[in-house]
């Protein structure tokens, strides 16, 4: 038992001693970061804001998240917008239209108010019982700029917004 205690007492010292001399702070080699593999897709701020509109139904190109509430089904078309369906009969959803909102990825609803993230902004829309969806307002720069898939962030002009990334 005495040998076990002695070994356990010296074990941290031996482990820490093995760390001594690891790396030489005077001989550090700095490397250039790897070339960026993604390029931002940007929109002019005015064009970005004006793009939000309800349009006729469209084909889904790349579906992501879905959201169902109050008899409505929303399907996110990645960074393009939301397809809206009347979902009162789940066996037969009826297309109602498409909310064109570049840079969008998610939404939430409360009562008859729809909150959509549009890249850096929070867009507020409302819908009525007749299925009309209207833009209510926008809060700018609520969310941080969208980083690339490899985690880099590209600096863009103040009047531009990153709505996605493409591989180069």
N, C-alpha and C positions, 0 to 999 in steps of 0.2 A: 504494500500500500504506500510505503514511504517513497518508493521509486516512481510510482504513478504520480504522486503529488509533485515530486521534483521535476518529472518530465513535463507535466501540464504547466508548471510554473515557468519553465524555460521555453516552451513551445512558441509563445508570442514573440519572444526575443529572437529566436531562430528564424521565424517567418519574416519578421521585419528586417533582419540582417540581410536576408536574401534580396530585399528591395533596394538596398544601398547601391549607389552607383549606376542605377538604371537610367540610361540616356545621359548625354552630356549636354548641359544647357548652353555651353559655348560652341557646340558643334551641331546646332539645329539647322536642318535643311528645309527651307520653305519652298513649297511647290505652288505653281499656279493652279487655280481651281480648274476642274475639268470644264470643257466648253459646254455652254448651255445647250441643252438638247430640245428645248421647247421655246416657241416664239408666242408672245401674247397676241390674242385677237382683241383689238381695241375698237371702240366706237367713240365718235365725237359725243360729248356730253349732251348737246342739244338733240342730236339724232337718236341717242340712247333713250332720252326721256320721251321724245315724240313717237318712238316705235311702239309704245304700249297702246294696244288697241284690241278690241274684240273683232274677230274676223270670222268668216264662214268656216265650217269644219274642214279639216285637212287630214291627210294620211299621217300616221305616226311614223317617225323615222328612227328614233332611238328612245324607247320608253324607259323611265326610271321609276320615281316614286309615284304612288297613287294615294288619293285621299278621298274618302267618302263621308259626306255629311249632308243632312237635310234633303235627301233624295238626289243629291248631285254627286257625280264621280269626276274627279280631276286626275288626269294622267300627265305627268311632267314629261315633255319631250326635251331631253337634256339640253339645257342652256338656250332653248328656243322659246318655250312657253308652255301653256297648259291646254290640253284638250278637255273640253267640258261635255259631260253627258248627263241626260236626265236618267237617274238611276232608281226611279220609284218602282220599276219592274226590273229587278236584277237579271232576270232571264233575257230581257230585251232592252238593253241600254240604248237610248236614243241620242245621237250626236246633237249637241246644241251649238257648238262653235269652238273657236280656238282663241285663247288669250295670247296674243303675240307679245312676248316680254323677254327680249334677249338678255341672256346672262342669268336667268332664273333657275333655281334648283329646288325650291321648297315653298310650301304655303301652309297657312293655318287659318282656321275660321272660328268666328265667334258670332253667334246669332246670324245676321245677314251681312257680315263684314268679312272680307277676304284679305288676308295679309300675305303678301308675296315678297320674298327677297329677290331683288333684281341686282345681282352682282353686289355693289356696295350700298344700295339703297333699299329702303323698306317702302313698298308700294301698297296703298290701301285702296281696295275696290269694294263695291257693294253689289248685291244682287237682290232683285225683287221677286215676288212670287210668280210673275209672268216670265221669268227667266232672263230678264235684262240685267246685264252686268255693266257697271259704270265705274270709271276711275274717280276716286274721291280725293286722293292726295298722295304725296310722296315725302319721305324723310330722307334727305341726302346723307351719304357717308355714315350710315348706321353700322355697317359691317366693314371689316378690313378688306383690302384688295385681295382678289383671288390669287393664291400662290400657284405656281406651276406644279404639275404632278411630281417633279423631282424636288419640290420645296423651295425653289428660288422665286424671288419676287422681282419683277422688272419695273423700273421706274418709267412711268408714262407722264405725259404732259398733264397739267392741271385740268385741261378741258377734255380729257380722254378717260375712258373707263375700260378696264380689262373685263371682257365678257366670256373669255375662254382661253384655251391654249391649244396650239397645234404642234405636233412633233416635227422637227426639222431634220 
